[in-house]
Amino acid sequence: MKEDTHLNSMFAKFKILQRPYANGLQQVLGPYQMSEAQWGLIRYISEVGPATNSEIALYWSVEKPSVTALAQKLIDQHLIYVVYGTDKRKKVMHLTEEGIVKYQQLKKVVHAFQASLLVDITEEECEVVEKVLEKLQQNFRK
């Protein structure tokens, strides 16, 4: 175990990076009338597959009403649609054709933004950070 100062420094750096990353991402998404959260939902559905509000809420560690409000905005924009499961309370979100096109469009600009942040960072360094973050996620779920 590292000294307390190193641990505090690591978590402080995570916190300090969060806001500039979110602000930069919002600048990239803004011209497309898309918020960071909306992008996250579209990305999840595209990359993981159709999902319920409960599944997204659990994955993001947020309350279900937050996802419901977000989903409604995307429904209003014709980017997602909902199919009722066998239980009428279970609503599964899917991307519309327009949502798929929007995802493909935004994926390019988001990846370009992220690549600009990874200048001088090796693939190995990225893998180490991913492993640490995965372990932190697991520890939060315990």
C-alpha positions in Angstrom: 0.0 0.0 0.0 1.3 3.4 -0.9 1.6 6.3 1.5 -1.6 8.2 2.3 -0.3 11.3 0.4 0.0 9.2 -2.8 -3.5 7.8 -2.4 -4.9 11.3 -1.8 -3.0 12.6 -4.8 -4.4 9.9 -7.1 -8.0 10.6 -6.1 -7.4 14.3 -6.2 -6.2 13.9 -9.8 -9.2 11.9 -10.8 -11.5 14.7 -9.4 -9.5 17.5 -11.0 -9.6 15.8 -14.4 -13.3 15.2 -14.4 -14.5 18.8 -14.9 -12.1 19.7 -17.7 -12.9 16.5 -19.5 -16.7 17.0 -19.1 -16.4 20.6 -20.3 -14.3 19.6 -23.3 -16.7 16.8 -24.2 -19.6 19.2 -23.9 -17.8 21.7 -26.3 -17.5 18.8 -28.8 -21.1 17.7 -28.4 -22.7 21.1 -28.2 -22.8 21.9 -31.9 -24.8 18.6 -32.3 -27.4 19.6 -29.7 -26.3 16.7 -27.5 -25.4 16.7 -23.8 -22.7 14.4 -22.3 -25.4 12.3 -20.6 -27.4 12.0 -23.8 -24.3 10.9 -25.6 -23.6 8.4 -22.9 -27.1 6.8 -23.3 -26.9 6.6 -27.1 -23.4 5.2 -26.8 -24.5 2.6 -24.3 -27.4 1.4 -26.4 -25.3 1.3 -29.5 -22.3 -0.5 -28.0 -24.0 -2.7 -25.4 -27.5 -3.1 -26.9 -31.1 -2.3 -26.0 -31.5 -1.6 -22.3 -34.0 -0.6 -19.7 -33.9 2.5 -17.6 -33.1 0.3 -14.6 -30.2 -1.3 -16.3 -28.7 2.1 -17.2 -29.4 3.5 -13.7 -27.6 0.6 -12.2 -24.6 0.8 -14.6 -24.3 4.6 -14.1 -25.0 4.4 -10.3 -27.8 7.0 -10.6 -31.5 7.1 -9.7 -33.9 5.7 -12.3 -35.8 9.0 -12.7 -32.6 10.6 -14.0 -32.4 8.1 -16.8 -36.2 8.4 -17.5 -35.9 12.1 -18.0 -32.9 11.7 -20.2 -34.5 9.0 -22.3 -37.6 11.2 -22.8 -35.5 13.9 -24.3 -34.0 11.4 -26.7 -37.4 10.1 -27.6 -38.6 13.6 -28.3 -35.6 14.0 -30.6 -36.5 10.7 -32.4 -33.1 9.2 -31.5 -34.5 6.3 -29.3 -37.7 4.5 -29.1 -39.2 2.3 -26.4 -40.6 -1.2 -26.7 -42.6 -2.6 -23.8 -41.5 -6.0 -22.5 -43.9 -8.8 -21.4 -44.3 -6.8 -18.2 -45.7 -3.4 -19.2 -43.5 -1.7 -16.5 -40.4 -2.9 -18.4 -39.5 -0.5 -21.2 -36.6 -1.4 -23.4 -34.8 1.4 -25.2 -33.5 1.0 -28.7 -31.9 3.4 -31.2 -33.9 4.7 -34.1 -32.3 4.9 -37.6 -31.7 8.6 -36.8 -30.2 7.6 -33.5 -27.8 5.2 -35.2 -26.7 7.9 -37.7 -26.2 10.4 -34.8 -24.2 7.9 -32.9 -21.9 7.2 -35.8 -21.5 11.0 -36.4 -20.7 11.7 -32.8 -18.5 8.7 -32.3 -16.0 10.3 -34.8 -15.8 13.7 -33.1 -15.7 12.2 -29.6 -12.9 9.8 -30.5 -10.9 12.7 -32.1 -11.3 14.7 -28.9 -10.2 11.8 -26.7 -7.3 11.0 -29.0 -6.1 14.6 -28.6 -6.0 14.1 -24.8 -3.9 10.9 -25.2 -0.9 12.6 -26.9 2.3 11.2 -25.4 0.4 8.5 -23.4 1.4 5.0 -24.4 -1.0 2.1 -24.9 0.5 0.4 -21.9 -0.2 3.4 -19.7 -3.8 3.5 -20.9 -4.1 -0.2 -20.1 -2.8 0.3 -16.5 -5.2 3.2 -15.9 -8.1 1.0 -17.3 -7.2 -1.8 -14.9 -7.0 0.5 -11.9 -10.4 2.1 -12.8 -12.0 -1.4 -13.2 -10.7 -2.4 -9.8 -12.0 0.8 -8.2 -15.4 0.1 -9.8 -15.4 -3.4 -8.3 -14.5 -2.1 -4.9 -17.4 0.4 -5.0 -19.8 -2.5 -5.8 -18.6 -4.5 -2.8 
